[in-house]
Amino acid sequence: MMKPARAATRRLLPTSPFGLGPPAPPAEQFAEQDQVTHDKYGLGRVVTVQDDDTLIIDFGAHRMRITMPCAKLAKL
């Protein structure tokens, strides 16, 4: 006896208006002198923005170069 096909195994066509997820949120933009917090390094301040995707951040004891997007970094 054959089992019926499951709905979860169906693939969605890229042109289909059904099943589209919510649009991605816009990427967060950082500017010099923005205060940020990092899960590992703590509170810091943006020193330099390079090419809109690399940040140099001063965390007090040391400076770090962080490439964007970074899930652990948030603007305050």
N, CA, C and O atoms as a Tripos MOL2 file, in Angstrom:
@<TRIPOS>MOLECULE
protein
  304   303    76     0     0
PROTEIN
NO_CHARGES

@<TRIPOS>ATOM
      1 N           0.8500   -1.1690    0.0000 N.3       1 MET1
      2 CA          0.0000    0.0000    0.0000 C.3       1 MET1
      3 C           0.8990    1.2360    0.0000 C.2       1 MET1
      4 O           1.8480    1.3160    0.7800 O.2       1 MET1
      5 N           0.6050    2.1860   -0.8630 N.am      2 MET2
      6 CA          1.4120    3.3950   -0.9790 C.3       2 MET2
      7 C           0.9520    4.4410    0.0250 C.2       2 MET2
      8 O          -0.2370    4.5660    0.3190 O.2       2 MET2
      9 N           1.9140    5.1820    0.5420 N.am      3 LYS3
     10 CA          1.6030    6.2690    1.4540 C.3       3 LYS3
     11 C           1.3560    7.5430    0.6530 C.2       3 LYS3
     12 O           1.9780    7.7430   -0.3900 O.2       3 LYS3
     13 N           0.4660    8.3990    1.1190 N.am      4 PRO4
     14 CA          0.2290    9.6490    0.3940 C.3       4 PRO4
     15 C           1.4390   10.5790    0.5220 C.2       4 PRO4
     16 O           2.1670   10.5450    1.5140 O.2       4 PRO4
     17 N           1.6330   11.4060   -0.5020 N.am      5 ALA5
     18 CA          2.7470   12.3680   -0.4910 C.3       5 ALA5
     19 C           2.5210   13.4050    0.6050 C.2       5 ALA5
     20 O           1.3980   13.8430    0.8530 O.2       5 ALA5
     21 N           3.5970   13.7750    1.2380 N.am      6 ARG6
     22 CA          3.5130   14.7690    2.2960 C.3       6 ARG6
     23 C           3.6640   16.1640    1.7130 C.2       6 ARG6
     24 O           4.4440   16.3650    0.7820 O.2       6 ARG6
     25 N           2.9410   17.1100    2.2370 N.am      7 ALA7
     26 CA          2.9820   18.4920    1.7340 C.3       7 ALA7
     27 C           4.3390   19.1360    1.9960 C.2       7 ALA7
     28 O           4.7340   20.0330    1.2500 O.2       7 ALA7
     29 N           5.0560   18.7180    3.0150 N.am      8 ALA8
     30 CA          6.3450   19.3320    3.3510 C.3       8 ALA8
     31 C           7.4120   19.0150    2.3190 C.2       8 ALA8
     32 O           8.4250   19.7120    2.2600 O.2       8 ALA8
     33 N           7.2210   17.9960    1.5120 N.am      9 THR9
     34 CA          8.2330   17.6380    0.5330 C.3       9 THR9
     35 C           8.0880   18.4150   -0.7710 C.2       9 THR9
     36 O           8.9360   18.2880   -1.6540 O.2       9 THR9
     37 N           7.0520   19.2020   -0.9100 N.am     10 ARG10
     38 CA          6.8660   19.9760   -2.1350 C.3      10 ARG10
     39 C           7.8470   21.1370   -2.1730 C.2      10 ARG10
     40 O           8.1230   21.7800   -1.1610 O.2      10 ARG10
     41 N           8.3630   21.3840   -3.3630 N.am     11 ARG11
     42 CA          9.2740   22.5170   -3.4880 C.3      11 ARG11
     43 C           8.4930   23.7240   -3.9860 C.2      11 ARG11
     44 O           7.4940   23.5770   -4.6900 O.2      11 ARG11
     45 N           8.9470   24.9040   -3.6240 N.am     12 LEU12
     46 CA          8.3080   26.1350   -4.0460 C.3      12 LEU12
     47 C           9.0330   26.6880   -5.2550 C.2      12 LEU12
     48 O          10.2630   26.6920   -5.3020 O.2      12 LEU12
     49 N           8.2880   27.1450   -6.2110 N.am     13 LEU13
     50 CA          8.8850   27.7710   -7.3770 C.3      13 LEU13
     51 C           9.3260   29.1920   -7.0210 C.2      13 LEU13
     52 O           8.6510   29.8670   -6.2440 O.2      13 LEU13
     53 N          10.4370   29.6510   -7.5740 N.am     14 PRO14
     54 CA         10.9110   30.9940   -7.2250 C.3      14 PRO14
     55 C           9.9470   32.1030   -7.6270 C.2      14 PRO14
     56 O           9.9790   33.1820   -7.0350 O.2      14 PRO14
     57 N           9.0920   31.8650   -8.6160 N.am     15 THR15
     58 CA          8.1490   32.8900   -9.0520 C.3      15 THR15
     59 C           6.8180   32.8140   -8.3230 C.2      15 THR15
     60 O           5.9340   33.6280   -8.5860 O.2      15 THR15
     61 N           6.6500   31.8650   -7.4200 N.am     16 SER16
     62 CA          5.3970   31.6790   -6.7050 C.3      16 SER16
     63 C           5.2290   32.7630   -5.6370 C.2      16 SER16
     64 O           6.1790   33.0540   -4.9090 O.2      16 SER16
     65 N           4.0320   33.3710   -5.5290 N.am     17 PRO17
     66 CA          3.8050   34.3660   -4.4860 C.3      17 PRO17
     67 C           3.5250   33.7390   -3.1240 C.2      17 PRO17
     68 O           3.4450   34.4450   -2.1190 O.2      17 PRO17
     69 N           3.3760   32.4120   -3.0890 N.am     18 PHE18
     70 CA          3.0670   31.7250   -1.8440 C.3      18 PHE18
     71 C           4.3450   31.2030   -1.1970 C.2      18 PHE18
     72 O           5.2840   30.8050   -1.8850 O.2      18 PHE18
     73 N           4.3690   31.2110    0.0940 N.am     19 GLY19
     74 CA          5.4850   30.6340    0.8180 C.3      19 GLY19
     75 C           6.7030   31.5360    0.9210 C.2      19 GLY19
     76 O           7.7560   31.0880    1.3750 O.2      19 GLY19
     77 N           6.5900   32.7990    0.5110 N.am     20 LEU20
     78 CA          7.7190   33.6990    0.6470 C.3      20 LEU20
     79 C           7.8200   34.1480    2.0920 C.2      20 LEU20
     80 O           6.8210   34.5160    2.7090 O.2      20 LEU20
     81 N           9.0180   34.1160    2.6210 N.am     21 GLY21
     82 CA          9.2310   34.5520    3.9880 C.3      21 GLY21
     83 C           9.2200   36.0690    4.0770 C.2      21 GLY21
     84 O           9.1190   36.7530    3.0580 O.2      21 GLY21
     85 N           9.3200   36.5870    5.2680 N.am     22 PRO22
     86 CA          9.3520   38.0450    5.4230 C.3      22 PRO22
     87 C          10.6270   38.6020    4.7950 C.2      22 PRO22
     88 O          11.6450   37.9110    4.7520 O.2      22 PRO22
     89 N          10.5840   39.8380    4.3100 N.am     23 PRO23
     90 CA         11.7880   40.4150    3.7020 C.3      23 PRO23
     91 C          12.8870   40.5870    4.7450 C.2      23 PRO23
     92 O          12.6160   40.8180    5.9230 O.2      23 PRO23
     93 N          14.1140   40.4700    4.2940 N.am     24 ALA24
     94 CA         15.2590   40.6020    5.2000 C.3      24 ALA24
     95 C          15.3440   42.0370    5.7140 C.2      24 ALA24
     96 O          15.1170   42.9780    4.9530 O.2      24 ALA24
     97 N          15.6660   42.2150    6.9880 N.am     25 PRO25
     98 CA         15.8000   43.5740    7.5130 C.3      25 PRO25
     99 C          17.0010   44.2560    6.8720 C.2      25 PRO25
    100 O          17.9580   43.5830    6.4900 O.2      25 PRO25
    101 N          16.9660   45.5780    6.7490 N.am     26 PRO26
    102 CA         18.1080   46.2650    6.1490 C.3      26 PRO26
    103 C          19.3560   46.1160    7.0120 C.2      26 PRO26
    104 O          19.2750   46.0430    8.2380 O.2      26 PRO26
    105 N          20.4980   46.0710    6.3580 N.am     27 ALA27
    106 CA         21.7590   45.9290    7.0880 C.3      27 ALA27
    107 C          22.0040   47.1880    7.9220 C.2      27 ALA27
    108 O          21.7530   48.3060    7.4730 O.2      27 ALA27
    109 N          22.4930   46.9850    9.1320 N.am     28 GLU28
    110 CA         22.7480   48.1080   10.0160 C.3      28 GLU28
    111 C          23.9770   48.8700    9.5430 C.2      28 GLU28
    112 O          25.0150   48.2730    9.2580 O.2      28 GLU28
    113 N          23.8560   50.1850    9.4610 N.am     29 GLN29
    114 CA         24.9460   51.0360    9.0140 C.3      29 GLN29
    115 C          25.6210   51.6570   10.2340 C.2      29 GLN29
    116 O          24.9510   52.0990   11.1680 O.2      29 GLN29
    117 N          26.9440   51.6850   10.2170 N.am     30 PHE30
    118 CA         27.7080   52.2580   11.3130 C.3      30 PHE30
    119 C          28.4760   53.4710   10.8130 C.2      30 PHE30
    120 O          28.8930   53.5200    9.6560 O.2      30 PHE30
    121 N          28.6570   54.4320   11.6790 N.am     31 ALA31
    122 CA         29.4350   55.6240   11.3700 C.3      31 ALA31
    123 C          30.5100   55.7800   12.4400 C.2      31 ALA31
    124 O          30.4490   55.1520   13.4980 O.2      31 ALA31
    125 N          31.4990   56.6300   12.1470 N.am     32 GLU32
    126 CA         32.5530   56.8750   13.1420 C.3      32 GLU32
    127 C          31.9400   57.4850   14.3900 C.2      32 GLU32
    128 O          30.9850   58.2580   14.3150 O.2      32 GLU32
    129 N          32.4900   57.1340   15.5170 N.am     33 GLN33
    130 CA         32.0770   57.5840   16.8490 C.3      33 GLN33
    131 C          30.7750   56.9510   17.3340 C.2      33 GLN33
    132 O          30.2460   57.3800   18.3600 O.2      33 GLN33
    133 N          30.2380   55.9490   16.6380 N.am     34 ASP34
    134 CA         29.0730   55.2220   17.1350 C.3      34 ASP34
    135 C          29.4940   54.3200   18.2880 C.2      34 ASP34
    136 O          30.5430   53.6780   18.2360 O.2      34 ASP34
    137 N          28.6660   54.2790   19.3310 N.am     35 GLN35
    138 CA         28.9210   53.3430   20.4180 C.3      35 GLN35
    139 C          28.3060   52.0070   20.0500 C.2      35 GLN35
    140 O          27.1750   51.9420   19.5670 O.2      35 GLN35
    141 N          29.0690   50.9310   20.2840 N.am     36 VAL36
    142 CA         28.6110   49.5860   19.9550 C.3      36 VAL36
    143 C          28.8890   48.6590   21.1230 C.2      36 VAL36
    144 O          29.6680   48.9790   22.0220 O.2      36 VAL36
    145 N          28.2460   47.5160   21.0950 N.am     37 THR37
    146 CA         28.5260   46.4770   22.0650 C.3      37 THR37
    147 C          28.7350   45.1660   21.3120 C.2      37 THR37
    148 O          28.0440   44.8760   20.3350 O.2      37 THR37
    149 N          29.6950   44.3890   21.7840 N.am     38 HIS38
    150 CA         30.0330   43.1110   21.1760 C.3      38 HIS38
    151 C          29.8930   42.0460   22.2560 C.2      38 HIS38
    152 O          30.2530   42.2760   23.4100 O.2      38 HIS38
    153 N          29.3680   40.8770   21.8820 N.am     39 ASP39
    154 CA         29.1380   39.8080   22.8620 C.3      39 ASP39
    155 C          30.4190   39.3700   23.5520 C.2      39 ASP39
    156 O          30.3850   39.0150   24.7300 O.2      39 ASP39
    157 N          31.5490   39.3830   22.8510 N.am     40 LYS40
    158 CA         32.7980   38.8950   23.4230 C.3      40 LYS40
    159 C          33.6540   40.0240   23.9980 C.2      40 LYS40
    160 O          34.2350   39.8750   25.0730 O.2      40 LYS40
    161 N          33.7370   41.1630   23.2800 N.am     41 TYR41
    162 CA         34.6690   42.2290   23.6520 C.3      41 TYR41
    163 C          34.0520   43.3320   24.4900 C.2      41 TYR41
    164 O          34.7840   44.1180   25.0920 O.2      41 TYR41
    165 N          32.7360   43.4190   24.5500 N.am     42 GLY42
    166 CA         32.0750   44.3960   25.3970 C.3      42 GLY42
    167 C          31.7910   45.7120   24.6960 C.2      42 GLY42
    168 O          31.5470   45.7440   23.4890 O.2      42 GLY42
    169 N          31.8230   46.8000   25.4620 N.am     43 LEU43
    170 CA         31.4810   48.1260   24.9780 C.3      43 LEU43
    171 C          32.6430   48.7320   24.2140 C.2      43 LEU43
    172 O          33.7940   48.6330   24.6380 O.2      43 LEU43
    173 N          32.3360   49.3660   23.0740 N.am     44 GLY44
    174 CA         33.3860   49.9770   22.2740 C.3      44 GLY44
    175 C          32.8530   51.1340   21.4620 C.2      44 GLY44
    176 O          31.6590   51.4320   21.4780 O.2      44 GLY44
    177 N          33.7760   51.7930   20.7410 N.am     45 ARG45
    178 CA         33.4300   52.9350   19.9000 C.3      45 ARG45
    179 C          34.0740   52.7460   18.5390 C.2      45 ARG45
    180 O          35.2460   52.3840   18.4410 O.2      45 ARG45
    181 N          33.2930   52.9970   17.4750 N.am     46 VAL46
    182 CA         33.7950   52.8460   16.1120 C.3      46 VAL46
    183 C          34.8150   53.9480   15.8440 C.2      46 VAL46
    184 O          34.5190   55.1310   16.0100 O.2      46 VAL46
    185 N          36.0270   53.5460   15.4270 N.am     47 VAL47
    186 CA         37.0930   54.4930   15.1180 C.3      47 VAL47
    187 C          37.1090   54.8000   13.6310 C.2      47 VAL47
    188 O          37.1990   55.9630   13.2370 O.2      47 VAL47
    189 N          37.0200   53.7500   12.7900 N.am     48 THR48
    190 CA         37.1030   53.9180   11.3450 C.3      48 THR48
    191 C          36.1300   52.9640   10.6620 C.2      48 THR48
    192 O          35.9380   51.8300   11.1010 O.2      48 THR48
    193 N          35.5170   53.4470    9.5720 N.am     49 VAL49
    194 CA         34.6820   52.6120    8.7170 C.3      49 VAL49
    195 C          35.3940   52.4960    7.3770 C.2      49 VAL49
    196 O          35.6560   53.5010    6.7160 O.2      49 VAL49
    197 N          35.7070   51.2520    6.9740 N.am     50 GLN50
    198 CA         36.4100   51.0180    5.7180 C.3      50 GLN50
    199 C          35.4930   50.2670    4.7690 C.2      50 GLN50
    200 O          35.0300   49.1740    5.0970 O.2      50 GLN50
    201 N          35.2210   50.8340    3.5930 N.am     51 ASP51
    202 CA         34.4400   50.1940    2.5320 C.3      51 ASP51
    203 C          33.0600   49.7440    2.9850 C.2      51 ASP51
    204 O          32.5230   48.8010    2.4040 O.2      51 ASP51
    205 N          32.4700   50.3540    3.9690 N.am     52 ASP52
    206 CA         31.1230   50.0410    4.4700 C.3      52 ASP52
    207 C          30.9490   48.6070    4.9610 C.2      52 ASP52
    208 O          29.8300   48.2210    5.2970 O.2      52 ASP52
    209 N          32.0090   47.8050    5.0160 N.am     53 ASP53
    210 CA         31.8530   46.4380    5.5060 C.3      53 ASP53
    211 C          32.9340   46.0380    6.4980 C.2      53 ASP53
    212 O          32.9090   44.9180    7.0090 O.2      53 ASP53
    213 N          33.8710   46.9140    6.7810 N.am     54 THR54
    214 CA         34.9170   46.6350    7.7680 C.3      54 THR54
    215 C          34.9600   47.7870    8.7610 C.2      54 THR54
    216 O          35.0310   48.9540    8.3750 O.2      54 THR54
    217 N          34.9170   47.4480   10.0380 N.am     55 LEU55
    218 CA         34.9600   48.4510   11.0960 C.3      55 LEU55
    219 C          36.1980   48.2430   11.9510 C.2      55 LEU55
    220 O          36.5870   47.1070   12.2240 O.2      55 LEU55
    221 N          36.8120   49.3290   12.3700 N.am     56 ILE56
    222 CA         37.8520   49.2600   13.3900 C.3      56 ILE56
    223 C          37.2420   49.8670   14.6440 C.2      56 ILE56
    224 O          36.8360   51.0290   14.6600 O.2      56 ILE56
    225 N          37.1880   49.0530   15.6920 N.am     57 ILE57
    226 CA         36.4940   49.4400   16.9170 C.3      57 ILE57
    227 C          37.4770   49.4480   18.0740 C.2      57 ILE57
    228 O          38.2560   48.5100   18.2510 O.2      57 ILE57
    229 N          37.4330   50.5200   18.8620 N.am     58 ASP58
    230 CA         38.2720   50.6520   20.0540 C.3      58 ASP58
    231 C          37.4680   50.1570   21.2490 C.2      58 ASP58
    232 O          36.4460   50.7410   21.6100 O.2      58 ASP58
    233 N          37.9480   49.0620   21.8640 N.am     59 PHE59
    234 CA         37.2880   48.4920   23.0340 C.3      59 PHE59
    235 C          38.0000   48.8610   24.3270 C.2      59 PHE59
    236 O          37.8360   48.1830   25.3420 O.2      59 PHE59
    237 N          38.7880   49.9250   24.2980 N.am     60 GLY60
    238 CA         39.4840   50.3720   25.4960 C.3      60 GLY60
    239 C          40.8690   49.7760   25.5830 C.2      60 GLY60
    240 O          41.8510   50.4790   25.3450 O.2      60 GLY60
    241 N          40.9810   48.5150   25.9120 N.am     61 ALA61
    242 CA         42.2810   47.8630   26.0560 C.3      61 ALA61
    243 C          42.9070   47.5140   24.7080 C.2      61 ALA61
    244 O          44.1290   47.4020   24.6120 O.2      61 ALA61
    245 N          42.0930   47.3400   23.6640 N.am     62 HIS62
    246 CA         42.6140   46.9620   22.3520 C.3      62 HIS62
    247 C          41.6410   47.3870   21.2510 C.2      62 HIS62
    248 O          40.4690   47.6670   21.5040 O.2      62 HIS62
    249 N          42.1630   47.4260   20.0270 N.am     63 ARG63
    250 CA         41.3430   47.7300   18.8610 C.3      63 ARG63
    251 C          41.1730   46.4650   18.0460 C.2      63 ARG63
    252 O          42.1000   45.6680   17.9050 O.2      63 ARG63
    253 N          39.9670   46.2920   17.5070 N.am     64 MET64
    254 CA         39.6570   45.1060   16.7160 C.3      64 MET64
    255 C          39.1260   45.5270   15.3530 C.2      64 MET64
    256 O          38.4260   46.5310   15.2240 O.2      64 MET64
    257 N          39.4750   44.7320   14.3310 N.am     65 ARG65
    258 CA         38.9160   44.9110   12.9860 C.3      65 ARG65
    259 C          37.8240   43.8660   12.8230 C.2      65 ARG65
    260 O          38.0860   42.6670   12.9140 O.2      65 ARG65
    261 N          36.6010   44.3210   12.5820 N.am     66 ILE66
    262 CA         35.4540   43.4330   12.4750 C.3      66 ILE66
    263 C          34.8020   43.6520   11.1170 C.2      66 ILE66
    264 O          34.5090   44.7840   10.7300 O.2      66 ILE66
    265 N          34.5780   42.5550   10.4000 N.am     67 THR67
    266 CA         33.8990   42.6470    9.1100 C.3      67 THR67
    267 C          32.4040   42.4700    9.3030 C.2      67 THR67
    268 O          31.9590   41.7210   10.1730 O.2      67 THR67
    269 N          31.6530   43.1530    8.4980 N.am     68 MET68
    270 CA         30.2010   43.1190    8.5790 C.3      68 MET68
    271 C          29.6480   42.1730    7.5430 C.2      68 MET68
    272 O          30.2790   42.0260    6.4960 O.2      68 MET68
    273 N          28.5490   41.5350    7.7420 N.am     69 PRO69
    274 CA         27.6950   41.6130    8.9220 C.3      69 PRO69
    275 C          28.2320   40.7580   10.0570 C.2      69 PRO69
    276 O          28.8310   39.7080    9.8280 O.2      69 PRO69
    277 N          28.0180   41.2030   11.2490 N.am     70 CYS70
    278 CA         28.4800   40.5020   12.4400 C.3      70 CYS70
    279 C          27.2890   40.3980   13.4030 C.2      70 CYS70
    280 O          26.7810   41.4100   13.8870 O.2      70 CYS70
    281 N          26.8610   39.1820   13.6690 N.am     71 ALA71
    282 CA         25.6900   38.9630   14.5160 C.3      71 ALA71
    283 C          25.9590   39.3400   15.9690 C.2      71 ALA71
    284 O          25.0200   39.6180   16.7150 O.2      71 ALA71
    285 N          27.2200   39.3560   16.3790 N.am     72 LYS72
    286 CA         27.5490   39.6380   17.7700 C.3      72 LYS72
    287 C          27.6940   41.1220   18.0660 C.2      72 LYS72
    288 O          27.9040   41.5000   19.2180 O.2      72 LYS72
    289 N          27.5850   41.9800   17.0360 N.am     73 LEU73
    290 CA         27.7950   43.4100   17.1840 C.3      73 LEU73
    291 C          26.4670   44.1430   17.0760 C.2      73 LEU73
    292 O          25.6750   43.8770   16.1720 O.2      73 LEU73
    293 N          26.2220   45.0790   18.0130 N.am     74 ALA74
    294 CA         24.9910   45.8710   17.9900 C.3      74 ALA74
    295 C          25.3000   47.3170   18.2980 C.2      74 ALA74
    296 O          26.1600   47.6200   19.1260 O.2      74 ALA74
    297 N          24.5930   48.2060   17.6260 N.am     75 LYS75
    298 CA         24.7530   49.6390   17.8590 C.3      75 LYS75
    299 C          23.9240   50.0410   19.0720 C.2      75 LYS75
    300 O          22.8080   49.5560   19.2590 O.2      75 LYS75
    301 N          24.4660   50.9160   19.8790 N.am     76 LEU76
    302 CA         23.7320   51.4180   21.0480 C.3      76 LEU76
    303 C          23.1230   52.7670   20.7600 C.2      76 LEU76
    304 O          22.4680   53.3460   21.6260 O.2      76 LEU76
@<TRIPOS>BOND
     1     1     2 1
     2     2     3 1
     3     3     4 2
     4     3     5 am
     5     5     6 1
     6     6     7 1
     7     7     8 2
     8     7     9 am
     9     9    10 1
    10    10    11 1
    11    11    12 2
    12    11    13 am
    13    13    14 1
    14    14    15 1
    15    15    16 2
    16    15    17 am
    17    17    18 1
    18    18    19 1
    19    19    20 2
    20    19    21 am
    21    21    22 1
    22    22    23 1
    23    23    24 2
    24    23    25 am
    25    25    26 1
    26    26    27 1
    27    27    28 2
    28    27    29 am
    29    29    30 1
    30    30    31 1
    31    31    32 2
    32    31    33 am
    33    33    34 1
    34    34    35 1
    35    35    36 2
    36    35    37 am
    37    37    38 1
    38    38    39 1
    39    39    40 2
    40    39    41 am
    41    41    42 1
    42    42    43 1
    43    43    44 2
    44    43    45 am
    45    45    46 1
    46    46    47 1
    47    47    48 2
    48    47    49 am
    49    49    50 1
    50    50    51 1
    51    51    52 2
    52    51    53 am
    53    53    54 1
    54    54    55 1
    55    55    56 2
    56    55    57 am
    57    57    58 1
    58    58    59 1
    59    59    60 2
    60    59    61 am
    61    61    62 1
    62    62    63 1
    63    63    64 2
    64    63    65 am
    65    65    66 1
    66    66    67 1
    67    67    68 2
    68    67    69 am
    69    69    70 1
    70    70    71 1
    71    71    72 2
    72    71    73 am
    73    73    74 1
    74    74    75 1
    75    75    76 2
    76    75    77 am
    77    77    78 1
    78    78    79 1
    79    79    80 2
    80    79    81 am
    81    81    82 1
    82    82    83 1
    83    83    84 2
    84    83    85 am
    85    85    86 1
    86    86    87 1
    87    87    88 2
    88    87    89 am
    89    89    90 1
    90    90    91 1
    91    91    92 2
    92    91    93 am
    93    93    94 1
    94    94    95 1
    95    95    96 2
    96    95    97 am
    97    97    98 1
    98    98    99 1
    99    99   100 2
   100    99   101 am
   101   101   102 1
   102   102   103 1
   103   103   104 2
   104   103   105 am
   105   105   106 1
   106   106   107 1
   107   107   108 2
   108   107   109 am
   109   109   110 1
   110   110   111 1
   111   111   112 2
   112   111   113 am
   113   113   114 1
   114   114   115 1
   115   115   116 2
   116   115   117 am
   117   117   118 1
   118   118   119 1
   119   119   120 2
   120   119   121 am
   121   121   122 1
   122   122   123 1
   123   123   124 2
   124   123   125 am
   125   125   126 1
   126   126   127 1
   127   127   128 2
   128   127   129 am
   129   129   130 1
   130   130   131 1
   131   131   132 2
   132   131   133 am
   133   133   134 1
   134   134   135 1
   135   135   136 2
   136   135   137 am
   137   137   138 1
   138   138   139 1
   139   139   140 2
   140   139   141 am
   141   141   142 1
   142   142   143 1
   143   143   144 2
   144   143   145 am
   145   145   146 1
   146   146   147 1
   147   147   148 2
   148   147   149 am
   149   149   150 1
   150   150   151 1
   151   151   152 2
   152   151   153 am
   153   153   154 1
   154   154   155 1
   155   155   156 2
   156   155   157 am
   157   157   158 1
   158   158   159 1
   159   159   160 2
   160   159   161 am
   161   161   162 1
   162   162   163 1
   163   163   164 2
   164   163   165 am
   165   165   166 1
   166   166   167 1
   167   167   168 2
   168   167   169 am
   169   169   170 1
   170   170   171 1
   171   171   172 2
   172   171   173 am
   173   173   174 1
   174   174   175 1
   175   175   176 2
   176   175   177 am
   177   177   178 1
   178   178   179 1
   179   179   180 2
   180   179   181 am
   181   181   182 1
   182   182   183 1
   183   183   184 2
   184   183   185 am
   185   185   186 1
   186   186   187 1
   187   187   188 2
   188   187   189 am
   189   189   190 1
   190   190   191 1
   191   191   192 2
   192   191   193 am
   193   193   194 1
   194   194   195 1
   195   195   196 2
   196   195   197 am
   197   197   198 1
   198   198   199 1
   199   199   200 2
   200   199   201 am
   201   201   202 1
   202   202   203 1
   203   203   204 2
   204   203   205 am
   205   205   206 1
   206   206   207 1
   207   207   208 2
   208   207   209 am
   209   209   210 1
   210   210   211 1
   211   211   212 2
   212   211   213 am
   213   213   214 1
   214   214   215 1
   215   215   216 2
   216   215   217 am
   217   217   218 1
   218   218   219 1
   219   219   220 2
   220   219   221 am
   221   221   222 1
   222   222   223 1
   223   223   224 2
   224   223   225 am
   225   225   226 1
   226   226   227 1
   227   227   228 2
   228   227   229 am
   229   229   230 1
   230   230   231 1
   231   231   232 2
   232   231   233 am
   233   233   234 1
   234   234   235 1
   235   235   236 2
   236   235   237 am
   237   237   238 1
   238   238   239 1
   239   239   240 2
   240   239   241 am
   241   241   242 1
   242   242   243 1
   243   243   244 2
   244   243   245 am
   245   245   246 1
   246   246   247 1
   247   247   248 2
   248   247   249 am
   249   249   250 1
   250   250   251 1
   251   251   252 2
   252   251   253 am
   253   253   254 1
   254   254   255 1
   255   255   256 2
   256   255   257 am
   257   257   258 1
   258   258   259 1
   259   259   260 2
   260   259   261 am
   261   261   262 1
   262   262   263 1
   263   263   264 2
   264   263   265 am
   265   265   266 1
   266   266   267 1
   267   267   268 2
   268   267   269 am
   269   269   270 1
   270   270   271 1
   271   271   272 2
   272   271   273 am
   273   273   274 1
   274   274   275 1
   275   275   276 2
   276   275   277 am
   277   277   278 1
   278   278   279 1
   279   279   280 2
   280   279   281 am
   281   281   282 1
   282   282   283 1
   283   283   284 2
   284   283   285 am
   285   285   286 1
   286   286   287 1
   287   287   288 2
   288   287   289 am
   289   289   290 1
   290   290   291 1
   291   291   292 2
   292   291   293 am
   293   293   294 1
   294   294   295 1
   295   295   296 2
   296   295   297 am
   297   297   298 1
   298   298   299 1
   299   299   300 2
   300   299   301 am
   301   301   302 1
   302   302   303 1
   303   303   304 2
@<TRIPOS>SUBSTRUCTURE
     1 MET1         2 RESIDUE 1 A MET
     2 MET2         6 RESIDUE 1 A MET
     3 LYS3        10 RESIDUE 1 A LYS
     4 PRO4        14 RESIDUE 1 A PRO
     5 ALA5        18 RESIDUE 1 A ALA
     6 ARG6        22 RESIDUE 1 A ARG
     7 ALA7        26 RESIDUE 1 A ALA
     8 ALA8        30 RESIDUE 1 A ALA
     9 THR9        34 RESIDUE 1 A THR
    10 ARG10       38 RESIDUE 1 A ARG
    11 ARG11       42 RESIDUE 1 A ARG
    12 LEU12       46 RESIDUE 1 A LEU
    13 LEU13       50 RESIDUE 1 A LEU
    14 PRO14       54 RESIDUE 1 A PRO
    15 THR15       58 RESIDUE 1 A THR
    16 SER16       62 RESIDUE 1 A SER
    17 PRO17       66 RESIDUE 1 A PRO
    18 PHE18       70 RESIDUE 1 A PHE
    19 GLY19       74 RESIDUE 1 A GLY
    20 LEU20       78 RESIDUE 1 A LEU
    21 GLY21       82 RESIDUE 1 A GLY
    22 PRO22       86 RESIDUE 1 A PRO
    23 PRO23       90 RESIDUE 1 A PRO
    24 ALA24       94 RESIDUE 1 A ALA
    25 PRO25       98 RESIDUE 1 A PRO
    26 PRO26      102 RESIDUE 1 A PRO
    27 ALA27      106 RESIDUE 1 A ALA
    28 GLU28      110 RESIDUE 1 A GLU
    29 GLN29      114 RESIDUE 1 A GLN
    30 PHE30      118 RESIDUE 1 A PHE
    31 ALA31      122 RESIDUE 1 A ALA
    32 GLU32      126 RESIDUE 1 A GLU
    33 GLN33      130 RESIDUE 1 A GLN
    34 ASP34      134 RESIDUE 1 A ASP
    35 GLN35      138 RESIDUE 1 A GLN
    36 VAL36      142 RESIDUE 1 A VAL
    37 THR37      146 RESIDUE 1 A THR
    38 HIS38      150 RESIDUE 1 A HIS
    39 ASP39      154 RESIDUE 1 A ASP
    40 LYS40      158 RESIDUE 1 A LYS
    41 TYR41      162 RESIDUE 1 A TYR
    42 GLY42      166 RESIDUE 1 A GLY
    43 LEU43      170 RESIDUE 1 A LEU
    44 GLY44      174 RESIDUE 1 A GLY
    45 ARG45      178 RESIDUE 1 A ARG
    46 VAL46      182 RESIDUE 1 A VAL
    47 VAL47      186 RESIDUE 1 A VAL
    48 THR48      190 RESIDUE 1 A THR
    49 VAL49      194 RESIDUE 1 A VAL
    50 GLN50      198 RESIDUE 1 A GLN
    51 ASP51      202 RESIDUE 1 A ASP
    52 ASP52      206 RESIDUE 1 A ASP
    53 ASP53      210 RESIDUE 1 A ASP
    54 THR54      214 RESIDUE 1 A THR
    55 LEU55      218 RESIDUE 1 A LEU
    56 ILE56      222 RESIDUE 1 A ILE
    57 ILE57      226 RESIDUE 1 A ILE
    58 ASP58      230 RESIDUE 1 A ASP
    59 PHE59      234 RESIDUE 1 A PHE
    60 GLY60      238 RESIDUE 1 A GLY
    61 ALA61      242 RESIDUE 1 A ALA
    62 HIS62      246 RESIDUE 1 A HIS
    63 ARG63      250 RESIDUE 1 A ARG
    64 MET64      254 RESIDUE 1 A MET
    65 ARG65      258 RESIDUE 1 A ARG
    66 ILE66      262 RESIDUE 1 A ILE
    67 THR67      266 RESIDUE 1 A THR
    68 MET68      270 RESIDUE 1 A MET
    69 PRO69      274 RESIDUE 1 A PRO
    70 CYS70      278 RESIDUE 1 A CYS
    71 ALA71      282 RESIDUE 1 A ALA
    72 LYS72      286 RESIDUE 1 A LYS
    73 LEU73      290 RESIDUE 1 A LEU
    74 ALA74      294 RESIDUE 1 A ALA
    75 LYS75      298 RESIDUE 1 A LYS
    76 LEU76      302 RESIDUE 1 A LEU
